[in-house]
């Protein structure tokens, strides 16, 4: 399915709908492996992959067709990966290309109320990441809010998000491995970074997060066994998948 038609199909007339308190992340998988959202749940749909390899930018549209039921509020999600086998150039041209790709998704999607950037920047990539977010925010229509995902560590000891010009920051409390218990204890004491209190991300294939997390909730849909009823809703909660 062409990217333009897919984005228009996914978003439709979302401007008229209120923003849901819960969203499900719809990764680029066959529709048979993805559940239908429950009533009132929004869909954050990966519509484009962006790969940085050395000085190159490779943009790939969503590969798996997805049709959501009428009335589901949906937003486009752009997922960014950096090729670990090539030194990341981080040039102005790459930043501007990413900016233009994100803005184009927002315009194709008929100016959704929100667009999300998923880019797990390494420490050496933070300056580029911040400059890209700034450039995207400046170019997006004013009525379109910019949401960005963040590693959970960025909200605690490794805090550097205070000046990030995004409208929403979504820390991801999943795929934490052995650090999970430590992050549970930290979150029970409160989230020290104010920018991380408006939203949070969990995963439905991990044990529920045992303490309340603040803000809007995003749920990463874990892999389902072949043949599972795609309308079976996710159960539980948890944190981000670095293998995505």
Order of alpha helices (4+ residues) and beta strands (2+ residues): alpha-beta-beta-beta-beta-alpha-beta-alpha-beta-beta-alpha-beta-beta
